Amino acid sequence: MRLNLQILRDELAPLEFSSHLAPGAATRSCTFALPYVPAEPLEEGPVYVAQAGELPEHPAARGVASVICVGEPPAAWRHGNLDVLWCDERAVDARSLLARVTRSFARHDEWERSMRGQLAEEGQPRELELVLEGLLAHRLLDERRIEAASAAFGWAVHDHYLCVSVASVQRGQSQERLGATAASLSALVGQLACVLHGEHLVVVCNLTRAGTDEEGMLRRISGVFVPGLLAVGASTGYADLKNTFYYYNQTLAAARLGSLRAPGEACWRYGDYLLDDMLRRVRLRQIPDALTPTGLLALMEHDRTHGTELTRLLRGYLDRDRNVTRTARDLFLTRSTCIRHLEQIREISGLDLDDADVRLACSVALRLQGR
């Protein structure tokens, strides 16, 4: 299992940490722990354990280095291109902290070797696992290597696939829980392949080899997913093994959104949260007003100024395919009042609601605005 500072922070509980994480921290991995040596540049890969008093004002690092610090580091360390955790220096000393971090790596390495041995015994080749690890990390792999690893397992790159990610809800039991899940799925090795990636067990299912579709495969494996103990996300189907990285991201989005919207489910499917995820990704890159038609902004401003609810009526009207009768009934208006308000919307906004593109833009913008 590849560790990073986000996972180690949970591993090191009950110690409490403040953090500064550079963009992409969730996908970075660390391989071992090292004591920080003053004046030596930091490298990407290890986790450095440091005493705050030993740190210079400005870090010298190659790549995005990972640091766990006893005491608060200087300001440049807390705002630079680094992944940094720091705790109160009264809670632990640097030597003890280094020992704890080293033990975490050793424990995870031992568990990972055990898991790999178990999967190998069931017939899953190590080369396919390495290829899947590379794809999930979004590394550039030789297509011939991907094809050869797939063929050795009886798969073809352009078979139909489904990706499922499994994480433990209870951090302290993550290894045992994922190990038990992998063991339960091992009878289906050949139809699926399992790989450890960060804090997730990732299951790549070959629908073609299994002779089933997405629904059938999820029925086949869903018995091992326990609501409340495991967070499970399922992608939509895809027809190129090389694209697994993108569909793995679908599983993470499904689990993140599903845990909020439907916490009682055993498995959350990305298809149920596609629009939510699209809107979330847009919001990460742009403010809603910049993607809202001018006429719709004018209508929203009219509502704010006059205390009306014309924007709500527009959303209801668009959601009901411009059916006036249904809109009036569901929003508790008379039909004549609904028609009058719709005319008012057209006058204030200037929107041509007979134009399909205008309606689509308004529907998306209203969702981005949370209206």
N, C-alpha and C positions, 0 to 999 in steps of 0.2 A: 504494500500500500504506500503510495507516495504521500508524504506528509507536507504540510505547509503551516504557516503561522496561525491560520484560522483554525486548523485542526488541533495544533499543539496548544493553543489557548484553552481549548476544552480539556485536553489531556492533562493540563497542569492545574486544574481545579483542585482545591479551593482557592488557590492563588488568584487574585484579581488583577487584570491588566488593562491599561489604557493602550491605544493603538493608533498607528498611522499606517495605512496600507496603500501602496501605489496601485494604479489601475491594473486590473488583470490578476489580482492577488489570488483569487479563487482557483485559477487554473495553473498557477506556478507550483512547483514542487521542490522540496528540499531533500537532500540525500543523507546527511549526517550532521553531527554537532561538533563545533570547534570553539575553544576559548578565544576571545578577542585578543589579538596581540597589537599593542599600540604601534603606530607607524607603518603597519603592513596593510596594503590595500585589501578591501573586501571583494570577494568573488561571488558571483551568482551560483547557487547550489547548496553550500553549507548553511547551517543556522549558527550564527555567532552569538555566544553568550558573553555579555560585557558588564562591567561596572561603570555606572554613569561618570564617575570621576575620572576614568581613564580615557574618555572619548575626547577627541579634539573638537573644536568649534564647528568644523566642516568635515563631513565624511569623504573619504577617498574610496570609491567603489567602481568596479567594472560590472556593468549590468545592474539588475535590480537585486541588491543584496538583502538578506534576511537577518535581523538582529533582535535578540531578546535581552533587555537591559534591566539591571537592578538599579533603581533610581531613575529619575526623569532625565532623558538625554537632552543635549543642547537643541536649540530651536531649529537649526538647519537639519538635524536628524529627524525632527518631527514633521517636517514639511517637504522633504526632498524626495527623490525617486528611490525610496527604500521601503521595505516592509519592516516595521518596527513595533515590538511590544515592549512595554515597560511596567514595572510593578514598584510598589513602595519598598524602599531599601530596608525597612524594618521587618518586612515579611519573610525575607530569605536572603542568604548571601550568594554571591555569584558562583562559588564552587558547588554549593548544594544544588543550585538551579541547573548548572551544567550537568551534574550527575542525573537529575531527573529527566532532562531533555534527552540525554544519551540513552537512558533506560527506555524511554518512549520509542526511540528509533529501533533499539534492539528488540523490543517486544513486537513491534509491527513487522520487522523483518522476519522474525521467527514465524509469526502467524502467516505472513505472505508466502513463505517457503512451504509451510504446511498446506495451505490452500492450493498452491500450484501443484504440489505432489498429488493431492487428492484429485484434481482435475485431470492431471496427466494419466493417473491410473484409470480414469473413466474414458480415456481415449482422445482427450483434447490436446492437440500438438502445441508445444511451446512456441513454435514459429508463428502460428496463427495468433496466439495470445500477444506476442510481441508486435505483430502487425496491427492488431486492434488497439494496443496501447499507443502506438504511434499515431493512428488515425484519431483517437480520442484526444490526444495532445495537439492535434492539428499540425503534425510534422509532415514535411514533404517526403513521401516514400516512393520508391521506384514502383511503377505500375506492375512490372514483371514480378516483383517480389510479392505484391498483394495477390496477384493471380496465382502464383505458385503455392502460396500458403493456403489459399482458398481451395485450390484443386487437391492438395494433399489431404484435405478434410472432406473431400467430396462435394465441395461447394463451387459455385461459379460467381464471379464478381457481380454479374447482372441478374442474379436470382432476386427474388423479392424478399425484403427484410423488414423486421420490426425491432426497434431498440427499446429496452426497458432499463431504468435505473432504480436501484434499491438502496436506501440509506436507513440507518437506525435512528429512530426518534430519540432514544435514550442513549446519549453519547457514551456513557460509561460501559455500555454493553454492546457497542457497535461491532467489535470483532466477533464476539460469540454469535450475535444475531445474524450477521452477514454470512458467517461460516455455516450456520445451520441452514440458511436459505440456499446457499450454493450446494450444500449436500443434498437438499431436497430436490434441486433441479438437475442433479448430476445424471439421473436416469434418462434425461432427454438430451444428453450430449450427443451431438451429431445433428440434431435439429436446432440446437442453440450452442452458443459459446459464451463463457463467462470470463470476465476480466475485472481486476480491481483497479479502480481509478479514483485517486483521492479518497474521499470518505464514502464512495459509492461502489457497490457491486453492479457492474454494467452487463446486461444480458443481451446479446445480439441473436435474434431468432431468425432462422432461415425458413420463411414461410413456404418457399418452393419445395425444399426438402421435406418439410413436415406435411406437405399436401393439404394446407389449410390457409385461411385468411387471417387478418388481424384479430377478428372476433374469436375465431376458433382457437388461435394460439393463446390469447389471453384467458380464455376459459380453461385451457389445458394447464396453465401455470399459476393461475390466480389463487389456487388453494393454499399456496405457501405464503401468501401475503397477509399479514395480520394487521388489521386496522388499529391504529393507536401505538403500535410498536415499530412499524416500518412505514417509511414514506416512499411510495412507489409511483413513478411517472412512466407513461408509455407514449411513444412517438406515434406519428402516422406511418403508414407503410412507405417504403422507398425501394428503388430498383437499381441501386448501385452501391456496393459495399464501401466504396471510396468516400461516399458522402456521410458516413456514420457520424462524424463530428457534429454536423448540423442537426441531425435527428437526435443525438444525445442531448444537445441543447434544448430541443423540444421537450425531452423528458424532464429536464430540470425545471423548465417553465411550467409544465403541467403540475409537477409536485408543489412548486412554490404557490401557484395560484389555487390549485385544488385544496391544499391544506387550509387556505383561508375561506374558500367558498363552500366546500363540502368536506369538512374534517372527518366525517364518519366513513368515508369510502376506503376500500382496500387498495384501489389503484385509480390514479387520475390519468385520463387520456387527453393528449394535447388537442385533439380535434374538438373537445368540449370548451377549450380555452383559447382557440386560435385568435379570435378577434381581440380578446383581452390582452393577449401577448403582443399582438401587432400594435395596439394602442400604447401599451407600456413601453415598447421599444421606441415609438415615435416620441413619447414624452421625455425619454432620456436624452434626446437630441435637440428638442425644440420646445418652446413654450406654446401652449395651446392657442393663444390669441394670434400667433404668427401663422397658424394653419387654419384660421377661421375666416370664412367669407366676410367681406366688409359689411354686407347687408345683414348678416346674422349678428355681427357685433353691434350694429345699430339697434337691432331688435332687443338684444340683451341689455343695452344701455337704457332703452325705453322702459323695460321692465324695472330696472333699478330705480329709475327716476320717478316712475308713476305707480310703482307697486303692483303692476299687472303680472300676469303669468302667460303671456303670449308665447314665450320660448318653450314652455312646457307643452302648450297646445301644439306647437309646430312639431316637437319631438313625437308626441302621440299620433299626430296626423301622418307623419312619415313612417313611423313604425307600423301603422295599420294600412300601409299601401294606399294612402290618400282616400280611404273609405270614410266619408263624412259621418255616416250613420253609426259605424262602430266607434269612431273617435268621440262623437258626442255622447254615446251611451257610456263608454268606459271612463270618460272624464266628467260625467255627471252634468252635461250641458244639454240644453234643447238643441235640436238640429238647426233651427234658425239662428240661435246665438253662436253656434259653432261656425256657421257659414259667415256670419258677420265678422267674427274675430279673425277668420282666415283672410277675409278681404283686408282687414286692418293690418295683418301681418304682411301682406303683399305691398300695401301702401308704404309702410314704415321701412321695410327691408329692401324693396325693389327686387326681391328674388323671383326668378322665373321658375316656379315649382313644376312647370310642365317640362322642364329640361332635366333629363335623367342624370346628367353629370352634376347639375346644381343640387339635386336632391341627395345624391351620393355624398358630395362634399359636405353638405349640411349635416347629414346623418353621422358621418365620421367626426366632424367638428363638435357636434353636440355630445358625443361620447367622450371625446378628449376633454371637453369642458366639464364633464361630469353632470350634464344637464339631462 
